[in-house]
Amino acid sequence: MVGFAATLLVLACQTQAQFLASKQPTAMETALTRARFEMNCPSANGEVLSSEVVQPALQGPYMAGIQRAEFTIGVAGCGERNTYVVACPEGGEGCFALDSRNR
């Protein structure tokens, strides 16, 4: 029984890692597009600082939600640095920037 539970845990982690990896390019492009506009810096570059799979806030028999990949992306260029949190819903094609934190 313990072996079966361990196998399920490993499969869940692989699935989450695959989900994050599939969403990362779109999340990066979303952060860069916003940052380049806000910073007025077409040459700004970004790097993923952290990523995680976030479960729906509301769960239960009558409340369905969608899990999402969430990335914290640092963008630097033209003497400025900003941090963006980008969310990518499961099953969706796009991502959206939740906020930016100027540095």
C-alpha positions in Angstrom: 0.0 0.0 0.0 2.9 2.4 0.8 4.5 1.7 -2.5 1.3 2.5 -4.4 0.9 5.8 -2.5 4.5 6.7 -3.3 4.0 5.9 -7.0 0.9 8.1 -7.1 2.8 10.9 -5.4 5.6 10.7 -8.0 3.1 10.7 -10.9 1.4 13.7 -9.5 4.7 15.6 -9.2 5.6 14.7 -12.8 2.2 15.9 -14.0 2.6 19.2 -12.2 6.1 19.6 -13.5 4.9 19.0 -17.0 2.0 21.4 -16.5 4.4 24.1 -15.4 6.9 23.4 -18.2 4.1 23.7 -20.8 2.9 27.0 -19.5 6.3 28.7 -18.8 6.9 30.0 -22.4 3.5 31.7 -22.5 3.9 33.1 -19.0 7.3 34.6 -19.9 6.0 36.2 -23.1 3.0 37.7 -21.1 5.4 39.2 -18.5 7.8 40.5 -21.1 5.0 42.1 -23.2 3.7 43.9 -20.2 7.1 44.9 -18.8 8.4 46.2 -22.1 5.3 48.4 -22.4 5.4 49.7 -18.8 9.1 50.2 -18.8 9.2 51.6 -22.4 12.1 49.2 -22.9 11.8 46.8 -25.9 15.1 45.2 -25.0 14.0 44.1 -21.5 14.7 40.4 -20.6 13.1 38.2 -18.0 13.8 35.2 -15.9 11.5 32.9 -13.9 12.1 33.4 -10.2 9.6 30.8 -9.0 6.7 28.7 -10.2 4.0 26.6 -8.6 0.7 24.9 -9.3 -2.1 26.7 -7.4 -5.3 24.8 -6.6 -8.7 26.5 -6.8 -9.5 28.7 -3.9 -13.1 27.4 -3.7 -13.5 23.6 -3.6 -16.4 21.4 -2.7 -19.3 19.6 -4.3 -20.9 22.7 -5.6 -17.9 25.0 -6.1 -15.7 24.1 -8.9 -12.5 25.9 -9.7 -9.6 25.6 -12.1 -6.0 25.1 -11.0 -3.5 27.4 -12.5 0.3 27.6 -13.0 1.6 30.7 -11.3 5.0 32.2 -12.1 7.0 35.0 -10.5 9.0 36.6 -13.3 11.7 39.2 -12.9 12.3 41.6 -15.8 15.2 43.9 -16.2 16.2 46.5 -18.8 16.9 50.1 -19.5 18.0 50.6 -15.9 14.8 49.3 -14.4 13.7 46.0 -12.7 10.2 44.8 -12.1 8.7 41.6 -10.8 5.5 40.2 -12.3 3.2 37.4 -11.1 1.7 35.6 -14.1 -1.2 33.1 -13.9 -2.0 30.5 -16.5 -5.3 28.6 -16.1 -5.3 24.9 -16.8 -7.1 24.2 -20.1 -6.7 27.8 -21.3 -4.4 29.0 -24.1 -3.2 32.2 -22.5 -1.9 33.7 -19.3 -2.4 37.0 -17.6 -0.2 39.2 -15.4 -1.7 39.6 -11.9 0.5 42.5 -10.7 3.9 44.1 -10.9 6.2 45.2 -8.2 8.6 47.9 -9.1 12.1 47.6 -7.8 
